[in-house]
Amino acid sequence: MASSHSSSPVPQGSSSDVFFKIEVDPSKHIRPVPSLPDVCPKEPTVTDQHRWTVYHSKVNLPAALNDPRLAKRESDFFTKTWGLDFVDTEVIPSFYLPQISKEHFTVYQQEISQREKIHERCKNICPPKDTFERTLLHTHDKSRTDLEQVPKIFMKPDFALDDSLTFNSVLPWSHFNTAGGKGNRDAASSKLLQEKLSHYLDIVEVNIAHQISLRSEAFFHAMTSQHELQDYLRKTSQAVKMLRDKIAQIDKVMCEGSLHILRLALTRNNCVKVYNKLKLMATVHQTQPTVQVLLSTSEFVGALDLIATTQEVLQQELQGIHSFRHLGSQLCELEKLIDKMMIAEFSTYSHSDLNRPLEDDCQVLEEERLISLVFGLLKQRKLNFLEIYGEKMVITAKNIIKQCVINKVSQTEEIDTDVVVKLADQMRMLNFPQWFDLLKDIFSKFTIFLQRVKATLNIIHSVVLSVLDKNQRTRELEEISQQKNAAKDNSLDTEVAYLIHEGMFISDAFGEGELTPIAVDTTSQRNASPNSEPCSSDSVSEPECTTDSSSSKEHTSSSAIPGGVDIMVSEDMKLTDSELGKLANNIQELLYSASDICHDRAVKFLMSRAKDGFLEKLNSMEFITLSRLMETFILDTEQICGRKSTSLLGALQSQAIKFVNRFHEERKTKLSLLLDNERWKQADVPAEFQDLVDSLSDGKIALPEKKSGATEERKPAEVLIVEGQQYAVVGTVLLLIRIILEYCQCVDNIPSVTTDMLTRLSDLLKYFNSRSCQLVLGAGALQVVGLKTITTKNLALSSRCLQLIVHYIPVIRAHFEARLPPKQYSMLRHFDHITKDYHDHIAEISAKLVAIMDSLFDKLLSKYEVKAPVPSACFRNICKQMTKMHEAIFDLLPEEQTQMLFLRINASYKLHLKKQLSHLNVINDGGPQNGLATADVAFYTGNLQALKGLKDLDLNMAEIWEQKR
C-alpha cells in the first residue's frame, strides 16, 4: 500500500495483521484510562506456593510473542514477509522525519499530570514497602498457624466427597452408630464433629476475608474503571466499523480494477513464459540433428558449444521436464564420441600435413581446420594431442630418409637392385660424391620439414596464448564486475530506504534489481520520478531475458593468429593458467624434439654408411666438405628451432676424432718414412715451398693454390728465404712445414678438432725432434740410410732445420691460441716444452761440433814438438781441419752462429795448446823455442783470420803463454 508524505509510519506487530492509527484531533482529547495502582503484593498469600497464578507471569512481551515452532524468531515485518533468509541491513536515517524538541512533549506532560497525582495519593494510602512487608510477614505467619489446624485432606487439589475414602475420612461412620445404648454420646460426637467442621470453615472464611481485605482497593478501583473501559471499547468498535466501510469502498472503487489488470498482465506473462519455454524445448529438441550436421562439416567447436549450451539449458531452464530426462546422458555420450572424432581428425591432419610433398610452398595446411581442431581439443581438455603429433613426426622423418635413398638409388645406374635387395646395402654402394649429394638432399628435406613443423606449432602456440590471454582478461572483467556490484549494492540500500519511506512494495524493488541492466536503468529512472507508476514495466521483458540467458553467456573475445586468421575464444575454456603455460612449454619442447628427431635420424644414416669404415677412409678435403655440410645443417636447425641439438654434433665430433687419428697417423708415418730415407744433405727449395713460406710471412697460414703455368718456369732455389734470412734445409723439413700447415688448415676447416689437432701436432713435432736426434746425433742414419759417417755438414744442416722449425713455433702457437676457448689456453704449454726441447737439441749439435774439433786438437797437439821447420806440420794440419770445418758450416749457418762456434773452437784450441806448451816447458822467455812456437801460433792466427766471416774475430793468443818465472 502507498500513503502520502504526511502519513505516519505504519505500526507493525508481531503477527501478520497491520493496524492503522486513527488520527485524532488534539482538541477532541479523550481522557486516558488511569492506570491501576501497584498495591498488590508480589507473592500470593495462599498456602500452596507451587500453584501457578497470574502473578507468576514474569516474562517480557517479545518473549511471550515468540512462536516456538519457528527455527528463527520473526523479528520484524521483513522476516515474516520474505522468510527466514532475509538479512537485515542498516537503514539510513530518513531526512523526511522531523526534528523532535521539548515542545512536542508538552501535551503529553499535561495528560500525565493527573495520573501522577493519583499515583502519589495511592502511595500515601499504602504503607511503605518495608512496613508492608513486615505486616504481611506477621499476617502470613498467623494465617499459616491457623491454617495448620485444618486437616491436610481439605487442602488437596483432588478433594471430592464422592470418593468413598475421602468421605469416610471426613465423616467417620463411628460417629453415626446409635446401637448399644450409646445414642447420647454419639449425638454429642456428631455435634462435636459439626462444630469442628464449622470451625474449619470459619478459619478458611477468615483467611479469605483477610485476603480480600488486602486487595479491596484494587478490586474497587477495577470496578470503577470498568465503565470507562466499556466506553473506550464501544468507541473503538464504531471507529473500526467506519474504517472497514471506507476500506471496502476504496477497495471497490480504486483497487479491484487495477488488481484485475495486474492479474491479466500476470496471466499474459505466464503465457509468454510458457510460449518461450515451448520454443526453447523445440530448439533443444533439434540439438542432436544440428550436432550431426555440424559434425558432418567437421565443426567440432560449434558442436561442443551447442552441446554445452544445451546441457546448461537442461540443468537451469528445463530442469524436471520428463520428456528430456534422457537427453542429458545422450549428449554426454555424443560429447565423448566427438572427443574420439577430434583425436582421429587431428591424427589424420598431422599425417596429411607432415607427409605432403616437401616441394610445396604452403607452410600450414588448412590453417582454419587446425585452429578449429586445437580449440576443440583445448575445450575438452584433451591435452595429449601433442604426443600424437610427435609420433607422426618420427614416422615422417623415417620416411623422408627412406624416400631420399630410394630416389637416389633409382637414379644410379651402377646399382643393380635385383641383385642387391636391401636398401641399406644399395646405399652403401654409392661413392662419396653420390652419397654426399644424397646427404645434402636429406638435410634440405629435413630443413623444410622443420620449417613446416615450426609453422604448425606456431599456430597451435598462438591459439594457446590467445586462450591464456582471454583467461586473464576474464579475471580482470570479473574483478571490475565485483567492484561494480559492490557499488550497486550500496546504491540499492539507499534506494530501498527511499522506497520504504515512500511506501512502495519492497518486493517490487528487489524484483527489479534482478532484471537485466536495461531494466535496472528503467527502475532507477522510475524511482527518480515519484509520479511514475511502480511495477508497470516488468511484464514482458522478464520472459525474454529468461529465454536468452543461455545464449548470453557465450561471450567471445577475438584475437589474431600470425597467419592472418581471426579466432574467437569462447568463455567456457576451463583450463587454468598453469595448464596453459605448461602446454605452451610442451609446444616449444616439441619443436626441440623435432630437431632432435631429425638429428637422430641423420646420425643413424651416417652410422649405417660408416659400418664398412667408409667415413674413416675419406681424404681431408672430402671430410672437410662433409663436416661443413653437417655444421651448416646444425646451424640451420638451431636457427629454426632455437636450440642446438647435440646428437649429430656428437656424431660429427666422434667422426672428427677418428679422422684426426687417421690424419695424424698418416702424416706421422709419412714423416717417419721421410726421416728414414733422409741422407741429411742440403736440398733445393722448389718455388711452391718458397711461396708457401712467403704466405706465412704475410700472416696467412694456409696452403696456397697450385699455379699450373708459373710453377714450371721458376727454378728451385738453393736456400729457403724466411724474412730475409737464408735457411739451408733438407727435403724432409720442407715437407714437415707443409704437414704443419695442413694441421693448421684442418683446424680452420674443422674448429671442433682444435684441441685434438694441437695435441697431435705437438706429438708430431716432438717425434721429428727425437727422431732427427737419433739419426744425426745418435748416428742412427749410418744403419738406416747407410751413411758412412756423420759429417759436420750433416750436423750443421740438422741444426739449421731445427732452427727453422723453432722460428715457426710462435706462429703456430698464435694460430691455435686464436681458435682455442680461454679455458683451454693451458694446452699451449706444449709449444713451450717443444721450443725448449728444440733449443736443447740445437745446443747439443753445437756442442757436438766443438767436441769434434776438441778431439782433433787433442790428437794433433799431443804430438806437437817445438822445432823447425816453421810452420810445423802439426799446425799445418790444424789449419787444414779448421778450413774444412769453416767450409762445411759457413754456407749452412749464419755468420753470427759461425763466429760463436769458432770462438768456442778457438777456446778449446788455446786450452790444448797451453797444456802442450806447459808439458814441453816452453815459456815466454824470448828463447828459440818461444820463437818457434810464436811463429806457429802466428801462422794459425793468420790462417784463421783469413777465413770468411772471421777476420774481425778476436783471436788473442797471448794468454796461452805462461809468464816468465
Secondary structure, 3 states (H helix, E strand, C coil): CCCCCCCCCCCECCCCCECCCCCCCCCCCCCCCCCCCCCCCCCCCCCCCCCCCHHHCCCCHHHHHCCCCCCCCCCCHHHHHHCCCCCCCCCCCCCCCCCCCHHHHHHHHHHHHHHHHHHHHHHHHCCCHHHHHHHHHHHHHHHHHHHCCCCHHHHCCCCCCCCHHHHHHHCCHHHHCCCCCCHHHHHHHHHHHHHHHHHHHHHHHHHHHHHHHHCHHHHHHHHHHHHHHHHHHHHHHHHHHHHHHHHHHHHHHHHHHHHHHHHHHHHHHHHHHHHHHHHHHHHHHCHHHHHHHHHHCCCHHHHHHHHHHHHHHHHHCCCCCHHHCCHHHHHHHHHHHHHHHHHHHHHHHHHHHHHCCCCCCCCCCCHHHHHHHHHHHHHCCCCCHHHHHHHHHHHHHHHHHHHHHHHHHHHCCCCCCCCCCCHHHHHHCCCHHHHHHHHHHHHHHHHHHHHHHHHHHHHHHHHHHHHHHHHHHHHHHHHHHHHHHHHHHHHHHHHHHHHHHHCCCHHHHHHHHCCCHHHHHHHHHHHHCCCCCCCCCCCCHHHHHHHCHHHHCCCEEEEECCCCCEEEEECCCCCCHHHHHHHHHHHHHHHHHHHHHHHHHHHHHHHHHHHHCCHHHCCHHHHHHHHHHHHHHHHHHHHHHCCCCCHHHHHHHHHHHHHHHHHHHHHHHHHHHHHHHCCCCCCCECHHHHHHHHHHHCCCCCCCCCCHHHHHHCCCECCEEECCEEECCCHHHHHHHHHHHHHHHHHHHCHHHHHHHHHHHHHHHHHHHHHHHHHHHCCCHHHHCCCCCCCHHHHHHHHHHHHHHHHHHHHHHHHHHCCCCHHHHHHHHHHHHHHHHHHHHHHHHHHHHHHHHHHHHHHHHCCCCCCCCCCCHHHHHHHHHHHHHHHHHHCCCCHHHHHHHHHHHHHHHHHHHHHHHHHHCCCCCCCHHHHHHHHHHHHHHHHHHCCCCCCCCCCCCHHHCCCCC
